[in-house]
Amino acid sequence: MEKDSNSPKHSSFFSSPSSETYLYRTYKKEALETNKKFIGLLLLCSLVINLSILISRIWVPGRDAYSEWILSGTQFGISLLMAFLYRPVIKKYLPAKYSQIFSYLYIALLFVINILSSTFFLSHDLETFSFLLITVTYPVFIIDTPWRKILFTLLFLTIYSFCDYYAFGLPNDTTYYNVFLRDMTHQ
């Protein structure tokens, strides 16, 4: 019995081609077109989340209300700008092959803003929640190989952990050290 040359080769998680990589390569064009359609949904969800964070600042002001308004407004402004640019620019002129890169870059921007705001600038419960919300929900909006999503998530979780430790984890101040420990276990 001959093996079909198009059949997936069974391999380990780290070697290529795995069956998941084979499926992705087979349907790559459709995946990229779907990613381009999902950009609008990603921008809409981002806009709603950032608007809710901005509105929550009205009801629950933190320690430094001015900084909180600036950073929350920046997040909302970026989301609003991207939502306004979606139809006339992104949907019309962005080739499908770049939709995945665009999605990853936009999510990376949201991660960076949330990491900076939750570790160095603000009282930090709401931003930690929004960071975790992005971490949990972004894989729904990008069709890609699982290992790339895992590496992308691990990169930003590692950056968050280091920034959180640097901002709160120094053991000489037990109040902030407890904040760091709570963030790492998210209790």
Salt bridges, closest charged atoms under 4 A:
GLU68 OE1 - ARG57 NH1 3.53
ASP125 OD1 - ARG182 NH2 2.69
GLU127 OE2 - ARG57 NH2 1.82
ASP144 OD1 - ARG148 NH1 3.10
ASP183 OD2 - HIS124 NE2 2.47
